[in-house]
Amino acid sequence: MSKEKKSYNEEFKKTIVSLYESGKKMADLSREYGISHTNIGNWIKKYGNMQYQ
């Protein structure tokens, strides 16, 4: 059984970054939206205004 590769549009990615920057923890975002920590981290680096931690 193979995993399907999910695709996220730019607006969704920026929304996740915005939630992170407003104080949501990465673990909570990952769990709530089913996104890997790696993806979230990459989006923060690309779209974020704060330093990635």
All heavy atoms as TSV, in Angstrom:
chain	resi	resn	atom	element	x	y	z
A	1	MET	N	N	0.852	-1.186	0.000
A	1	MET	CA	C	0.000	0.000	0.000
A	1	MET	C	C	0.891	1.241	0.000
A	1	MET	O	O	1.758	1.400	0.845
A	1	MET	CB	C	-0.886	-0.033	1.243
A	1	MET	CG	C	-1.801	1.137	1.339
A	1	MET	SD	S	-3.136	1.003	2.566
A	1	MET	CE	C	-2.366	0.380	3.999
A	2	SER	N	N	0.686	2.137	-0.954
A	2	SER	CA	C	1.503	3.341	-1.047
A	2	SER	C	C	0.728	4.544	-0.509
A	2	SER	O	O	-0.497	4.596	-0.546
A	2	SER	CB	C	1.914	3.597	-2.487
A	2	SER	OG	O	0.781	3.879	-3.265
A	3	LYS	N	N	1.512	5.490	-0.009
A	3	LYS	CA	C	0.909	6.722	0.507
A	3	LYS	C	C	0.693	7.688	-0.644
A	3	LYS	O	O	1.519	7.803	-1.541
A	3	LYS	CB	C	1.853	7.388	1.511
A	3	LYS	CG	C	1.700	6.910	2.912
A	3	LYS	CD	C	2.521	7.796	3.823
A	3	LYS	CE	C	2.085	7.613	5.246
A	3	LYS	NZ	N	2.814	8.492	6.144
A	4	GLU	N	N	-0.432	8.405	-0.586
A	4	GLU	CA	C	-0.678	9.442	-1.574
A	4	GLU	C	C	0.080	10.694	-1.158
A	4	GLU	O	O	0.113	11.050	0.007
A	4	GLU	CB	C	-2.171	9.788	-1.627
A	4	GLU	CG	C	-2.960	8.912	-2.531
A	4	GLU	CD	C	-4.373	9.409	-2.705
A	4	GLU	OE1	O	-4.554	10.626	-2.922
A	4	GLU	OE2	O	-5.277	8.586	-2.603
A	5	LYS	N	N	0.676	11.357	-2.123
A	5	LYS	CA	C	1.373	12.605	-1.847
A	5	LYS	C	C	0.344	13.731	-1.843
A	5	LYS	O	O	-0.380	13.927	-2.815
A	5	LYS	CB	C	2.439	12.866	-2.903
A	5	LYS	CG	C	3.254	14.092	-2.608
A	5	LYS	CD	C	4.372	14.249	-3.596
A	5	LYS	CE	C	5.146	15.501	-3.260
A	5	LYS	NZ	N	6.251	15.720	-4.160
A	6	LYS	N	N	0.285	14.444	-0.719
A	6	LYS	CA	C	-0.658	15.548	-0.606
A	6	LYS	C	C	-0.044	16.805	-1.183
A	6	LYS	O	O	1.158	17.023	-1.086
A	6	LYS	CB	C	-1.029	15.797	0.855
A	6	LYS	CG	C	-1.814	14.679	1.477
A	6	LYS	CD	C	-2.198	15.024	2.894
A	6	LYS	CE	C	-2.952	13.892	3.534
A	6	LYS	NZ	N	-3.284	14.188	4.918
A	7	SER	N	N	-0.869	17.627	-1.775
A	7	SER	CA	C	-0.421	18.893	-2.331
A	7	SER	C	C	-1.192	20.023	-1.653
A	7	SER	O	O	-2.414	19.923	-1.480
A	7	SER	CB	C	-0.677	18.897	-3.838
A	7	SER	OG	O	-0.257	20.109	-4.398
A	8	TYR	N	N	-0.483	21.048	-1.252
A	8	TYR	CA	C	-1.098	22.173	-0.551
A	8	TYR	C	C	-0.862	23.438	-1.360
A	8	TYR	O	O	0.240	23.672	-1.851
A	8	TYR	CB	C	-0.482	22.340	0.837
A	8	TYR	CG	C	-0.558	21.098	1.694
A	8	TYR	CD1	C	0.519	20.237	1.808
A	8	TYR	CD2	C	-1.728	20.791	2.378
A	8	TYR	CE1	C	0.457	19.097	2.598
A	8	TYR	CE2	C	-1.802	19.658	3.169
A	8	TYR	CZ	C	-0.711	18.814	3.272
A	8	TYR	OH	O	-0.795	17.690	4.049
A	9	ASN	N	N	-1.899	24.274	-1.469
A	9	ASN	CA	C	-1.712	25.512	-2.213
A	9	ASN	C	C	-1.010	26.555	-1.338
A	9	ASN	O	O	-0.906	26.424	-0.118
A	9	ASN	CB	C	-3.035	26.035	-2.782
A	9	ASN	CG	C	-4.024	26.466	-1.718
A	9	ASN	OD1	O	-3.652	26.995	-0.673
A	9	ASN	ND2	N	-5.295	26.252	-1.979
A	10	GLU	N	N	-0.506	27.582	-1.974
A	10	GLU	CA	C	0.293	28.598	-1.297
A	10	GLU	C	C	-0.505	29.319	-0.202
A	10	GLU	O	O	0.026	29.611	0.864
A	10	GLU	CB	C	0.818	29.604	-2.320
A	10	GLU	CG	C	1.860	30.529	-1.756
A	10	GLU	CD	C	2.536	31.362	-2.832
A	10	GLU	OE1	O	2.390	31.065	-4.025
A	10	GLU	OE2	O	3.212	32.322	-2.454
A	11	GLU	N	N	-1.771	29.575	-0.451
A	11	GLU	CA	C	-2.606	30.256	0.539
A	11	GLU	C	C	-2.717	29.423	1.826
A	11	GLU	O	O	-2.619	29.953	2.935
A	11	GLU	CB	C	-3.999	30.513	-0.044
A	11	GLU	CG	C	-4.908	31.290	0.897
A	11	GLU	CD	C	-6.276	31.545	0.281
A	11	GLU	OE1	O	-6.429	31.441	-0.945
A	11	GLU	OE2	O	-7.195	31.856	1.065
A	12	PHE	N	N	-2.906	28.122	1.681
A	12	PHE	CA	C	-2.988	27.239	2.839
A	12	PHE	C	C	-1.675	27.253	3.619
A	12	PHE	O	O	-1.665	27.333	4.848
A	12	PHE	CB	C	-3.326	25.811	2.392
A	12	PHE	CG	C	-3.375	24.825	3.524
A	12	PHE	CD1	C	-4.460	24.777	4.379
A	12	PHE	CD2	C	-2.318	23.948	3.742
A	12	PHE	CE1	C	-4.495	23.870	5.436
A	12	PHE	CE2	C	-2.349	23.036	4.782
A	12	PHE	CZ	C	-3.444	23.008	5.635
A	13	LYS	N	N	-0.553	27.170	2.907
A	13	LYS	CA	C	0.754	27.187	3.552
A	13	LYS	C	C	0.949	28.470	4.352
A	13	LYS	O	O	1.418	28.445	5.499
A	13	LYS	CB	C	1.864	27.066	2.506
A	13	LYS	CG	C	1.873	25.740	1.780
A	13	LYS	CD	C	2.896	25.750	0.674
A	13	LYS	CE	C	2.844	24.496	-0.165
A	13	LYS	NZ	N	3.812	24.517	-1.264
A	14	LYS	N	N	0.581	29.596	3.764
A	14	LYS	CA	C	0.722	30.887	4.455
A	14	LYS	C	C	-0.196	30.964	5.670
A	14	LYS	O	O	0.159	31.572	6.679
A	14	LYS	CB	C	0.448	32.041	3.489
A	14	LYS	CG	C	1.551	32.208	2.461
A	14	LYS	CD	C	1.251	33.336	1.510
A	14	LYS	CE	C	2.374	33.508	0.503
A	14	LYS	NZ	N	2.100	34.611	-0.440
A	15	THR	N	N	-1.353	30.343	5.592
A	15	THR	CA	C	-2.265	30.305	6.736
A	15	THR	C	C	-1.640	29.524	7.885
A	15	THR	O	O	-1.688	29.961	9.041
A	15	THR	CB	C	-3.615	29.671	6.334
A	15	THR	OG1	O	-4.210	30.458	5.305
A	15	THR	CG2	C	-4.560	29.580	7.518
A	16	ILE	N	N	-1.032	28.405	7.584
A	16	ILE	CA	C	-0.369	27.600	8.615
A	16	ILE	C	C	0.773	28.391	9.242
A	16	ILE	O	O	0.936	28.418	10.469
A	16	ILE	CB	C	0.137	26.263	8.022
A	16	ILE	CG1	C	-1.031	25.403	7.521
A	16	ILE	CG2	C	0.985	25.506	9.032
A	16	ILE	CD1	C	-2.032	25.000	8.585
A	17	VAL	N	N	1.567	29.071	8.432
A	17	VAL	CA	C	2.673	29.888	8.936
A	17	VAL	C	C	2.140	30.998	9.824
A	17	VAL	O	O	2.688	31.283	10.902
A	17	VAL	CB	C	3.511	30.461	7.780
A	17	VAL	CG1	C	4.531	31.477	8.290
A	17	VAL	CG2	C	4.211	29.339	7.023
A	18	SER	N	N	1.057	31.621	9.416
A	18	SER	CA	C	0.447	32.687	10.205
A	18	SER	C	C	-0.018	32.167	11.565
A	18	SER	O	O	0.179	32.835	12.597
A	18	SER	CB	C	-0.727	33.291	9.429
A	18	SER	OG	O	-1.372	34.274	10.183
A	19	LEU	N	N	-0.617	30.999	11.581
A	19	LEU	CA	C	-1.049	30.395	12.842
A	19	LEU	C	C	0.148	30.121	13.745
A	19	LEU	O	O	0.106	30.376	14.951
A	19	LEU	CB	C	-1.813	29.094	12.573
A	19	LEU	CG	C	-3.202	29.256	11.968
A	19	LEU	CD1	C	-3.731	27.901	11.499
A	19	LEU	CD2	C	-4.150	29.888	12.961
A	20	TYR	N	N	1.232	29.624	13.159
A	20	TYR	CA	C	2.455	29.361	13.919
A	20	TYR	C	C	3.008	30.666	14.509
A	20	TYR	O	O	3.367	30.730	15.680
A	20	TYR	CB	C	3.494	28.695	13.017
A	20	TYR	CG	C	4.834	28.528	13.690
A	20	TYR	CD1	C	5.062	27.482	14.579
A	20	TYR	CD2	C	5.870	29.423	13.448
A	20	TYR	CE1	C	6.286	27.331	15.213
A	20	TYR	CE2	C	7.091	29.278	14.073
A	20	TYR	CZ	C	7.294	28.234	14.951
A	20	TYR	OH	O	8.509	28.095	15.575
A	21	GLU	N	N	3.044	31.694	13.687
A	21	GLU	CA	C	3.600	32.970	14.131
A	21	GLU	C	C	2.717	33.662	15.172
A	21	GLU	O	O	3.198	34.504	15.922
A	21	GLU	CB	C	3.842	33.891	12.939
A	21	GLU	CG	C	4.984	33.394	12.078
A	21	GLU	CD	C	5.295	34.293	10.903
A	21	GLU	OE1	O	4.412	35.071	10.475
A	21	GLU	OE2	O	6.428	34.217	10.399
A	22	SER	N	N	1.448	33.296	15.211
A	22	SER	CA	C	0.561	33.888	16.208
A	22	SER	C	C	0.573	33.107	17.519
A	22	SER	O	O	-0.168	33.430	18.439
A	22	SER	CB	C	-0.856	34.013	15.657
A	22	SER	OG	O	-1.430	32.744	15.470
A	23	GLY	N	N	1.421	32.066	17.585
A	23	GLY	CA	C	1.595	31.378	18.854
A	23	GLY	C	C	1.213	29.917	18.904
A	23	GLY	O	O	1.436	29.248	19.906
A	24	LYS	N	N	0.630	29.387	17.817
A	24	LYS	CA	C	0.286	27.957	17.799
A	24	LYS	C	C	1.560	27.134	17.733
A	24	LYS	O	O	2.495	27.479	17.009
A	24	LYS	CB	C	-0.555	27.632	16.565
A	24	LYS	CG	C	-2.029	27.745	16.765
A	24	LYS	CD	C	-2.583	26.364	17.026
A	24	LYS	CE	C	-4.067	26.339	16.817
A	24	LYS	NZ	N	-4.691	25.092	16.957
A	25	LYS	N	N	1.600	26.049	18.469
A	25	LYS	CA	C	2.767	25.174	18.455
A	25	LYS	C	C	2.764	24.318	17.190
A	25	LYS	O	O	1.712	23.918	16.702
A	25	LYS	CB	C	2.765	24.277	19.683
A	25	LYS	CG	C	2.957	25.050	20.964
A	25	LYS	CD	C	3.015	24.125	22.133
A	25	LYS	CE	C	3.217	24.948	23.396
A	25	LYS	NZ	N	3.244	24.122	24.589
A	26	MET	N	N	3.977	24.046	16.699
A	26	MET	CA	C	4.112	23.238	15.490
A	26	MET	C	C	3.472	21.859	15.675
A	26	MET	O	O	2.814	21.353	14.767
A	26	MET	CB	C	5.578	23.091	15.095
A	26	MET	CG	C	5.747	22.488	13.728
A	26	MET	SD	S	7.438	22.163	13.228
A	26	MET	CE	C	8.118	23.793	13.170
A	27	ALA	N	N	3.645	21.268	16.846
A	27	ALA	CA	C	3.064	19.946	17.111
A	27	ALA	C	C	1.544	19.987	17.012
A	27	ALA	O	O	0.920	19.059	16.481
A	27	ALA	CB	C	3.491	19.448	18.479
A	28	ASP	N	N	0.937	21.059	17.516
A	28	ASP	CA	C	-0.524	21.201	17.445
A	28	ASP	C	C	-0.989	21.354	15.997
A	28	ASP	O	O	-1.984	20.751	15.591
A	28	ASP	CB	C	-0.992	22.395	18.275
A	28	ASP	CG	C	-0.766	22.201	19.763
A	28	ASP	OD1	O	-0.671	21.036	20.203
A	28	ASP	OD2	O	-0.680	23.216	20.481
A	29	LEU	N	N	-0.279	22.160	15.229
A	29	LEU	CA	C	-0.634	22.347	13.816
A	29	LEU	C	C	-0.493	21.034	13.043
A	29	LEU	O	O	-1.361	20.694	12.239
A	29	LEU	CB	C	0.262	23.422	13.186
A	29	LEU	CG	C	0.039	24.841	13.675
A	29	LEU	CD1	C	1.167	25.752	13.189
A	29	LEU	CD2	C	-1.309	25.371	13.230
A	30	SER	N	N	0.583	20.316	13.315
A	30	SER	CA	C	0.816	19.043	12.652
A	30	SER	C	C	-0.310	18.057	12.931
A	30	SER	O	O	-0.838	17.413	12.026
A	30	SER	CB	C	2.151	18.467	13.122
A	30	SER	OG	O	2.386	17.219	12.537
A	31	ARG	N	N	-0.679	17.961	14.185
A	31	ARG	CA	C	-1.733	17.035	14.592
A	31	ARG	C	C	-3.090	17.472	14.041
A	31	ARG	O	O	-3.846	16.664	13.494
A	31	ARG	CB	C	-1.764	16.970	16.125
A	31	ARG	CG	C	-2.665	15.929	16.694
A	31	ARG	CD	C	-2.544	15.759	18.209
A	31	ARG	NE	N	-2.217	16.965	18.955
A	31	ARG	CZ	C	-1.006	17.274	19.455
A	31	ARG	NH1	N	0.010	16.461	19.278
A	31	ARG	NH2	N	-0.813	18.386	20.129
A	32	GLU	N	N	-3.397	18.760	14.164
A	32	GLU	CA	C	-4.713	19.262	13.764
A	32	GLU	C	C	-4.953	19.177	12.256
A	32	GLU	O	O	-6.051	18.852	11.806
A	32	GLU	CB	C	-4.846	20.719	14.231
A	32	GLU	CG	C	-6.206	21.319	14.000
A	32	GLU	CD	C	-6.338	22.715	14.595
A	32	GLU	OE1	O	-5.554	23.065	15.502
A	32	GLU	OE2	O	-7.230	23.451	14.153
A	33	TYR	N	N	-3.922	19.463	11.464
A	33	TYR	CA	C	-4.093	19.513	10.017
A	33	TYR	C	C	-3.498	18.313	9.285
A	33	TYR	O	O	-3.604	18.221	8.059
A	33	TYR	CB	C	-3.486	20.810	9.460
A	33	TYR	CG	C	-4.235	22.040	9.912
A	33	TYR	CD1	C	-3.808	22.773	11.005
A	33	TYR	CD2	C	-5.395	22.456	9.262
A	33	TYR	CE1	C	-4.493	23.901	11.442
A	33	TYR	CE2	C	-6.097	23.576	9.679
A	33	TYR	CZ	C	-5.640	24.292	10.776
A	33	TYR	OH	O	-6.333	25.392	11.190
A	34	GLY	N	N	-2.839	17.418	10.016
A	34	GLY	CA	C	-2.268	16.235	9.391
A	34	GLY	C	C	-1.088	16.542	8.488
A	34	GLY	O	O	-0.915	15.916	7.445
A	35	ILE	N	N	-0.278	17.517	8.897
A	35	ILE	CA	C	0.879	17.946	8.112
A	35	ILE	C	C	2.141	17.563	8.878
A	35	ILE	O	O	2.195	17.701	10.095
A	35	ILE	CB	C	0.860	19.477	7.923
A	35	ILE	CG1	C	-0.466	19.940	7.336
A	35	ILE	CG2	C	2.016	19.930	7.042
A	35	ILE	CD1	C	-0.688	21.424	7.449
A	36	SER	N	N	3.172	17.144	8.162
A	36	SER	CA	C	4.417	16.777	8.835
A	36	SER	C	C	5.127	18.012	9.386
A	36	SER	O	O	4.971	19.124	8.865
A	36	SER	CB	C	5.345	16.043	7.866
A	36	SER	OG	O	5.902	16.948	6.933
A	37	HIS	N	N	5.921	17.777	10.433
A	37	HIS	CA	C	6.721	18.863	11.006
A	37	HIS	C	C	7.684	19.423	9.958
A	37	HIS	O	O	7.945	20.622	9.924
A	37	HIS	CB	C	7.528	18.360	12.209
A	37	HIS	CG	C	6.697	18.096	13.414
A	37	HIS	ND1	N	6.022	16.915	13.601
A	37	HIS	CD2	C	6.434	18.870	14.499
A	37	HIS	CE1	C	5.379	16.973	14.752
A	37	HIS	NE2	N	5.610	18.136	15.318
A	38	THR	N	N	8.188	18.541	9.111
A	38	THR	CA	C	9.130	18.951	8.061
A	38	THR	C	C	8.484	19.945	7.109
A	38	THR	O	O	9.075	20.974	6.779
A	38	THR	CB	C	9.638	17.723	7.283
A	38	THR	OG1	O	10.243	16.819	8.195
A	38	THR	CG2	C	10.628	18.125	6.200
A	39	ASN	N	N	7.268	19.636	6.668
A	39	ASN	CA	C	6.564	20.553	5.769
A	39	ASN	C	C	6.333	21.901	6.438
A	39	ASN	O	O	6.587	22.949	5.842
A	39	ASN	CB	C	5.210	19.982	5.332
A	39	ASN	CG	C	5.328	19.013	4.187
A	39	ASN	OD1	O	6.336	18.953	3.503
A	39	ASN	ND2	N	4.294	18.238	3.983
A	40	ILE	N	N	5.857	21.877	7.651
A	40	ILE	CA	C	5.579	23.132	8.354
A	40	ILE	C	C	6.867	23.942	8.499
A	40	ILE	O	O	6.882	25.149	8.251
A	40	ILE	CB	C	4.929	22.869	9.729
A	40	ILE	CG1	C	3.555	22.211	9.537
A	40	ILE	CG2	C	4.792	24.179	10.513
A	40	ILE	CD1	C	2.911	21.718	10.817
A	41	GLY	N	N	7.943	23.282	8.890
A	41	GLY	CA	C	9.227	23.967	9.032
A	41	GLY	C	C	9.691	24.602	7.728
A	41	GLY	O	O	10.171	25.739	7.711
A	42	ASN	N	N	9.532	23.875	6.639
A	42	ASN	CA	C	9.921	24.415	5.327
A	42	ASN	C	C	9.070	25.621	4.953
A	42	ASN	O	O	9.581	26.598	4.398
A	42	ASN	CB	C	9.801	23.335	4.250
A	42	ASN	CG	C	10.858	22.271	4.361
A	42	ASN	OD1	O	11.916	22.480	4.954
A	42	ASN	ND2	N	10.588	21.104	3.809
A	43	TRP	N	N	7.783	25.546	5.229
A	43	TRP	CA	C	6.895	26.671	4.919
A	43	TRP	C	C	7.240	27.893	5.758
A	43	TRP	O	O	7.199	29.018	5.269
A	43	TRP	CB	C	5.439	26.284	5.142
A	43	TRP	CG	C	4.972	25.143	4.298
A	43	TRP	CD1	C	5.596	24.621	3.190
A	43	TRP	CD2	C	3.812	24.352	4.492
A	43	TRP	NE1	N	4.869	23.550	2.707
A	43	TRP	CE2	C	3.760	23.368	3.472
A	43	TRP	CE3	C	2.783	24.371	5.431
A	43	TRP	CZ2	C	2.740	22.441	3.373
A	43	TRP	CZ3	C	1.766	23.445	5.320
A	43	TRP	CH2	C	1.754	22.491	4.306
A	44	ILE	N	N	7.592	27.679	7.013
A	44	ILE	CA	C	7.966	28.790	7.893
A	44	ILE	C	C	9.221	29.468	7.350
A	44	ILE	O	O	9.309	30.696	7.317
A	44	ILE	CB	C	8.174	28.304	9.345
A	44	ILE	CG1	C	6.828	27.878	9.943
A	44	ILE	CG2	C	8.820	29.394	10.200
A	44	ILE	CD1	C	6.941	27.083	11.230
A	45	LYS	N	N	10.174	28.668	6.915
A	45	LYS	CA	C	11.402	29.225	6.344
A	45	LYS	C	C	11.109	30.034	5.084
A	45	LYS	O	O	11.718	31.067	4.844
A	45	LYS	CB	C	12.398	28.117	6.013
A	45	LYS	CG	C	13.033	27.499	7.239
A	45	LYS	CD	C	13.943	26.341	6.843
A	45	LYS	CE	C	14.455	25.625	8.066
A	45	LYS	NZ	N	15.217	24.429	7.734
A	46	LYS	N	N	10.170	29.556	4.274
A	46	LYS	CA	C	9.869	30.212	3.001
A	46	LYS	C	C	8.955	31.427	3.158
A	46	LYS	O	O	9.193	32.459	2.538
A	46	LYS	CB	C	9.218	29.201	2.050
A	46	LYS	CG	C	8.984	29.744	0.666
A	46	LYS	CD	C	8.534	28.667	-0.285
A	46	LYS	CE	C	8.355	29.234	-1.681
A	46	LYS	NZ	N	7.959	28.209	-2.641
A	47	TYR	N	N	7.912	31.300	3.976
A	47	TYR	CA	C	6.893	32.343	4.046
A	47	TYR	C	C	6.886	33.137	5.346
A	47	TYR	O	O	6.171	34.132	5.451
A	47	TYR	CB	C	5.494	31.725	3.878
A	47	TYR	CG	C	5.304	30.981	2.592
A	47	TYR	CD1	C	5.183	29.606	2.565
A	47	TYR	CD2	C	5.240	31.660	1.377
A	47	TYR	CE1	C	5.007	28.908	1.379
A	47	TYR	CE2	C	5.061	30.969	0.182
A	47	TYR	CZ	C	4.943	29.596	0.198
A	47	TYR	OH	O	4.768	28.928	-0.979
A	48	GLY	N	N	7.646	32.669	6.337
A	48	GLY	CA	C	7.548	33.265	7.661
A	48	GLY	C	C	8.245	34.596	7.821
A	48	GLY	O	O	9.199	34.923	7.106
A	49	ASN	N	N	7.756	35.356	8.776
A	49	ASN	CA	C	8.350	36.639	9.129
A	49	ASN	C	C	9.266	36.507	10.345
A	49	ASN	O	O	10.102	37.350	10.570
A	49	ASN	CB	C	7.260	37.668	9.441
A	49	ASN	CG	C	6.408	37.969	8.229
A	49	ASN	OD1	O	6.896	38.069	7.126
A	49	ASN	ND2	N	5.113	38.089	8.450
A	50	MET	N	N	9.076	35.440	11.114
A	50	MET	CA	C	9.884	35.216	12.300
A	50	MET	C	C	10.988	34.217	11.978
A	50	MET	O	O	10.920	33.494	11.006
A	50	MET	CB	C	9.015	34.632	13.440
A	50	MET	CG	C	7.995	35.602	13.970
A	50	MET	SD	S	6.878	34.946	15.249
A	50	MET	CE	C	7.697	33.552	15.922
A	51	GLN	N	N	11.964	34.155	12.858
A	51	GLN	CA	C	13.034	33.161	12.739
A	51	GLN	C	C	12.474	31.790	13.096
A	51	GLN	O	O	11.825	31.640	14.108
A	51	GLN	CB	C	14.193	33.535	13.667
A	51	GLN	CG	C	15.398	32.665	13.561
A	51	GLN	CD	C	16.159	32.861	12.248
A	51	GLN	OE1	O	15.955	33.851	11.554
A	51	GLN	NE2	N	17.006	31.929	11.922
A	52	TYR	N	N	12.752	30.795	12.278
A	52	TYR	CA	C	12.318	29.422	12.554
A	52	TYR	C	C	13.048	28.891	13.765
A	52	TYR	O	O	14.249	29.064	13.891
A	52	TYR	CB	C	12.585	28.537	11.330
A	52	TYR	CG	C	12.323	27.078	11.549
A	52	TYR	CD1	C	11.040	26.629	11.812
A	52	TYR	CD2	C	13.335	26.154	11.510
A	52	TYR	CE1	C	10.773	25.292	12.002
A	52	TYR	CE2	C	13.096	24.806	11.698
A	52	TYR	CZ	C	11.804	24.393	11.946
A	52	TYR	OH	O	11.548	23.057	12.128
A	53	GLN	N	N	12.299	28.243	14.675
A	53	GLN	CA	C	12.905	27.717	15.905
A	53	GLN	C	C	12.819	26.225	15.914
A	53	GLN	O	O	11.837	25.631	15.954
A	53	GLN	CB	C	12.192	28.282	17.119
A	53	GLN	CG	C	12.286	29.779	17.145
A	53	GLN	CD	C	11.489	30.375	18.301
A	53	GLN	OE1	O	11.153	29.716	19.260
A	53	GLN	NE2	N	11.192	31.637	18.183
